[in-house]
Amino acid sequence: MKGLLFLSLLLFLEGQRSLACPRLCACHGSQVNCSSRSLTPSLLPPTFPAGTTTLLLHNNMLTTLPRGKTLKCLYSLLLFSGSQCL
Ligand SMILES: *[C@@H]1O[C@H](CO)[C@@H](O)[C@H](O)[C@H]1NC(C)=O
């Protein structure tokens, strides 16, 4: 019983978190703007709001894309420039 409560709480918190705008980004409707924030792969927010349709990640220092991001509604992802290729 305790385990179930704990699991429910965990799922609840997880749900809350995935709806919130990531601390390092600015959200306008379904657009999440994380551009020009000197983001490295490890600084990239662990979750994005569930209904995110546009994710701006350009002008950062992203050299790899992390795995495990579920963005069902995403149709636009900006990821150009910002990283040095050497
Ligand atoms: C995204 O955020 C950056 C940095 O704050 C800002 O310069 C840019 O205008 C924003 N872009 C959009 C489309 O809101």
The ligand as an SDF file (V2000), in Angstrom:
LIG
                    3D

 14 14  0  0  0  0  0  0  0  0999 V2000
   14.1010   33.1370  -27.8670 C   0  0  0  0  0  0  0  0  0  0  0  0
   14.9020   33.5300  -26.7840 O   0  0  0  0  0  0  0  0  0  0  0  0
   16.0220   34.3340  -27.1870 C   0  0  0  0  0  0  0  0  0  0  0  0
   16.8910   34.5600  -25.9670 C   0  0  0  0  0  0  0  0  0  0  0  0
   16.1540   35.0860  -24.9120 O   0  0  0  0  0  0  0  0  0  0  0  0
   15.5070   35.6210  -27.8200 C   0  0  0  0  0  0  0  0  0  0  0  0
   16.5890   36.4100  -28.2180 O   0  0  0  0  0  0  0  0  0  0  0  0
   14.6460   35.2640  -29.0310 C   0  0  0  0  0  0  0  0  0  0  0  0
   14.0880   36.4480  -29.5700 O   0  0  0  0  0  0  0  0  0  0  0  0
   13.5360   34.3100  -28.6470 C   0  0  0  0  0  0  0  0  0  0  0  0
   12.8880   33.8530  -29.8670 N   0  0  0  0  0  0  0  0  0  0  0  0
   11.5470   33.7550  -29.9700 C   0  0  0  0  0  0  0  0  0  0  0  0
   11.0410   33.2690  -31.2820 C   0  0  0  0  0  0  0  0  0  0  0  0
   10.7920   34.0200  -29.0430 O   0  0  0  0  0  0  0  0  0  0  0  0
  1  2  1  0
  1 10  1  0
  2  3  1  0
  3  4  1  0
  3  6  1  0
  4  5  1  0
  6  7  1  0
  6  8  1  0
  8  9  1  0
  8 10  1  0
 10 11  1  0
 11 12  1  0
 12 13  1  0
 12 14  2  0
M  END
$$$$
